[in-house]
């Protein structure tokens, strides 16, 4: 089943894919048989199964479950559950062009490399605790363009945490504070630890969006959106030119974000990439690190608050940003915080507008009443594509920042 050919419908079981999975071959050529699991996962494992019903075909990866059986210290039967993330581009839906495939494979390699680094970090148990336990993370080497859809294969194996954690597309204020506190811990740990050649994180850097021609088509895209959703057009004065106000400053916004890249960011920190504790004890786990890289930590803050807050909590965004800054000040050495604190918080609105740019010019290309209704029953889309309240909040905040508070004057003064 090659990308570009017929991709099975989501409600059809993919028997061919399942049989390939049962071969249990890893990118390095090893076979995941019982002895492999005893060495790398659980020394008391006696057998394993791959349940058919747990195979999930996705747009960016195929996921499946592995159930290990063995004995505990008292000789009693015990089970452990693992989640495998299998990324074989040739098994995934087609993309528009090879440029998009290259970007995708680069993002996959970023996640593989991050988990490898995480496994090898010394004195980092507190940071590893922010993620499900990782047992394996590796991928094949790509020598040429043909390898992308030919032989490339990436694989990640981790604990299944679904018995203790759950996922949600939206979070309340208490949950948001837990997420922000753990983000601050993550950001503080990697402060000044990244090599100079670390690529920028997030999927919305201008360089990554250029192949999509979003800035060139911004006015057409925005006008079409306002026709589909007239309530957005009526929400602020002169809504039709609002996108121009943002796009005009897109290059400077992107440059500002790049120059203030201070640490590693998650890069895609939204509800479906978080695991929240079932006991509401404040524990939060992060997953899906394909867009990690160097960045301004407020990018993660802007992204998670905009895409994941419940609608009734959105007005509290600025207070939550203040809470994040307080947490970061606790985790960073005092000398570093004192050095950055004066201008750090001020930059949030510019960071947020940079993300709003990709929403307005790219992520809302299909937004409509019908599209939001479909997204309600789909795993993956965030609240910006599910909720009209979120859309209205974003448009009104852009209008307030750009036209009433004139925050872009900061860029023009630089």
N, C-alpha and C positions, 0 to 999 in steps of 0.2 A: 504494500500500500504506500505508494510514493506521494509526497506532496505535489500538488498540481494535478493529480489524478482524482478518481472518485473517492471522496472522504465519506466514511459511513455516517449515517444519521446518528444523532446523539442517543436516540432510543433503541438503537440496534447494538447488540453485543458483538464485539469485534473478536471473533474466534481466532483469526490469524494472529492478531496482536497478542492474545492470551497465550497461544502456543509458543510464540517467540519469548514471552516473559518466562514461561516454564523452563526454558533452556538455562535460565539463571546465570547467564554469562555477563561478566563485568567488563567495562572498557579496557581494563588491563589484561584481559584474557582469562582471568581466574573464573572458576565456577563456584557459585554460592551453594555448595552442598553442606551437609550437616557439620562436617569438620570445620568448614570455614566459619560457620556461625559460632561454633564452640570457641574458636580462637578470637574472633573479632567482636562477638556480642555477648554470649552467655555460655560459660564453660559446661553447664549442666544440661544444655539442650540435647534432646534425644531425637526429635523430628520436627519438621516444619510443613506447613501447607500454604498455598496461595489461593485464597477464596475467590472464586469466579465473580461473586456478587460485589466484591470490593474493588474491582477494576473500574477506574474512572478515566475516561478520555477527556482531555482538556485541549484548549486552544494552544497552550504554550508547553504542555508536558502531559505525559500519561502517568497516572498514579495507581499504585496497587498496594495491598496490605500483605504482610507476611506474618503468619501466626506460628510462633515457636512453642513447643511443648517440652517440658523437662521436669526435673525434681528439685524441690527446695532442700534446705539443710536437714529437714526431718524426713526426707524421702517421700514427701507428699507431691502429687501431681500439681504442676504450676504452668501457667501460660504467660507469654510475653508477646506484645503486639508491636510491630514495626510498620513504618510507612516508607515506601520506596518511590522516589521521583525519577522517572525515566524520560530523558529528553533525547529523542532521535528525530532530527528534523524531517527525515523522509517519512516519518509516521504521522506528521502533524498537518493541519490544514495549510493550504498554499498561502504565500504572502505575495504582495503586489509586484515585487522585483527583488533582484539579488542584493541590492543595497540594504533592503529591510531584513533579508536573511542574515547578512553579515552583522548588522547591528544586533539582531536577536542572538546569534551564536556568541558574540562578544559579551552580551549580558549574561548568558548562561555560564560562560567561562568565568565571569566575575564572581558569580555565586559559588561555583566550584572552588575557586581560589580562596574566597573568603572563609568557607567552612574548613578548608585545609589549614589556613592560617589559624583559625580558631582552635582547631584540634592541637596545634603545636605551641600555642602561647603558654608561657610560663607564668605562674602566679596569677592566673586569670580565671579561677573557678567562679568568681562572682559575675564575670562577664559571660562565661559559658552558660551560666544559669539563666541567662536571658533568652536562651534558645532551647528547643528540644535537643536532647542528646544526639549528637551526630556520630555515626559509626564508620561511614565511608563517604567520600566525596572525590570524584575523579572523572576524567573525560579523555576522549581520544584527541590526539594532536592533529590539527588541521594544517595540511601542507599546501593546499591550493584550493581555489574556489569550488572545484568539482567535489571536494571532500564534504562540503557543507551538506548537500543533499544526497551524498553517496555513502560515506562510511562514518560520518561523525556520530558520536554516541556519548552521552553524559549520564551520570548516575549518582544519586544521593540517597543514603539510607539513614533513617533517624527513628527515634522512639515515636510511637503513636501516643499522643497525650490526650486523646479525646475523652478518656474516662475522668480526667481531672480538670480539663479546660474545654472551653467552647469558643466558637467564632460568631461574630455578629457584625452586620454592616453598619451599626450605629452604637454609640456609647453615650452614657449619661455623664454628668459632671464629675462624679466620684471616680468612675472608670477612666475618664480623660486624665485626671490627675495621676492615676496609677501609671498610665501609658507615658505621660510626660516625665514623670519621675524616673522611670526606667530608661527613657530616651536620654535624659540628662546624664544618667550613669554611663550609658553607652558612649555618648559623645565625649564625656570627660575622660574616659579611659583611653580613647584613641587620639586625644589632643596631642599634637606635635609628634605623633608616632608614625605618620604616613610618609612613604618615600616621595620625593619631589615629582616622580613620574606617575603617581597615582592618578588615573583618569577621574574626571568629575563624575559625581554621582547624580542620580535622578534621570528620568526619561524625558524631561522637558527642557534640557539645555537647547539653545538655538541650533547648535551644530547637529544635534540628533534630529531636530524637527525639520531642518532645511529640505531634505528629500521630499517632504510632504507638501511643500509650497504653501505653508499655512499663512505666512505673512503676506505673500503676494495675493492670496485669495481671501484675505481677511474681511474685506468689505462685503464681498459677495456672500461669504459664509455667514456673516453676522446679519446681513439684511434678510437672508432666507430664514434664519432662526427667528427673528422678530416677527416675520410673517406667520411662522408656524405657532409661535407663542406670543400673541399680542399682549398678554398680561405683562411680559417682560418689557415690551416697548412702552407700556403705559406706566411703568413703575418709577421711571426717572425722566426728567426733562431731556429732550434731545438725545434719546437713547440710540438713535440711528448712527450718531457719530462717536459714540463712546469707545468703540473698538479702535477707531483711528487714534484717539487720545493715548491709548495704551501701546498700540503697534508702533507709533512714531518713536517711542522711547524703548522699544524692545531691545535694541543692541546695547544701549547704556544699562538697562536693567540686568541683562545677561552678564555684562562686564562687571557690574557691581557685585553680583552674586559670585562670580568666579574669583574676584579679587579678595573676597571675604571668606574663601574656603578655608576653614580653620581646623577641620577634623574629618573623621569618617562619618558619613550619613547613611541611613538605611536606604533612602531614595525612593521607596514605594510603600511608605508606612500608612496603610489604610486598614479599615476594619477586617477585611478578609485575609490580611497578612498579619493578624494578631491572634493570639490565643489568650482568652480571659479566664481567670480562675473560677471554677465552679463554686468555690466557697466564698467568693468575693473578698479574699484576703489581700487584694492589691497586687497579687502576682500576675505578671504579664509576660508572654513569650512572643518573640518576633520570628517570622519566617519569610521566605521568598526574598533573598538578598541579591536578586539579579541586577538591581540598579544601585547597589552600594558603590561608594567612591568618595572622593574628597568633596566637601561642600560646606556651606554655612549651615550649622545645626538648626537654625530657624526654618530652613526648607522643610525638614521633617515635621516641625511644629505646625507650620502653615498648612502642610498637606494633610496631616492627620486631623487637625481641627476642622478644616474646610470640608473634607470628604466624609468624615465619620461622626462628628458631633450630632446628637439629636437636634432637631430643628429648634426646640425651645431653649437649647443651651447655646446656640450660635451667638446671641447677643452678649454672652459672657466671654467671647473669644479673647479680648484684650486682657481680662483678668487671668485667664488661663495662661496666656503668654507670660504674664508677670510671675505666675506660679512656677512655670518652667524655668525662668531666669533665676528665681530663688533657689530651685533645686540644683541648677548648674553651678551656682555660686558655692553650694555646699560640697559638690564633688570635685570641683577644680581646686588646685592650689591657690591660696589667697593671692599670691603675687600675680598669677595669670589673670584671675578675675578682676583684680584692681586695675590691671592694664587695659582690659577690654570693656569693662562694665559701662563706661560713660556713653559709648556709641553703639554698643551691641544691641540693646533693646530698641533703639531708634530705628535700626535697619529693618525691623520686622515688616513694616508696611511696604517697603520696596521689595522685600523677599516675597511677600504675599502677592503683590501686583505681578511679579514675574511669573508666578504660578497661575494667576488669573488670566494672563495672556494666553497660555496654552489651553485653558478651558474655553475661552471665548473664540479662539481661532481654530482649535482642533478637536477637543474632547466633546464639544457640543454640535458637531457637524450633523448628527442624526437626531438631536434632541427634539422631542415632540411629546404631546400628551400620550400618544400610543406607545412611543419608545419607552417612556418612563413606566408605563403600565407593564410592558414586557420585562423590563429590568427588575421589577419587584419580585418576579419569580425566577430570577437567574442568579446563580452564584458568581460573584466577581465584580459587577458594577458597583461603584460607590454611591453615596447619597447624592452627589452632584448630578447623577443621571437617573436617580430614582424619585427625587423630591422637588416639587415646584417651590417649596419654601426655601430650599437650599439655593435654587437658581435665583430666586428673588433676592435673597441675602447677598449673593455674590455680585449681582448687577448693582444693587444699591450701595454696597461697600466700595466697589470700583468707582462709582459716581462720587461718593463722599470723599474718598482719598484723592482722586484726581482733580475734581472740580471745586470741591468745597474746602478741603484742607491743603490742596496744591502740594502734595508730598513729592511730586516729581520735580519740583523746583530744586530739590537737593541734588538731583542728577545734573540738571542744567548748570548748577553753580560749580560743579566739579571740573 
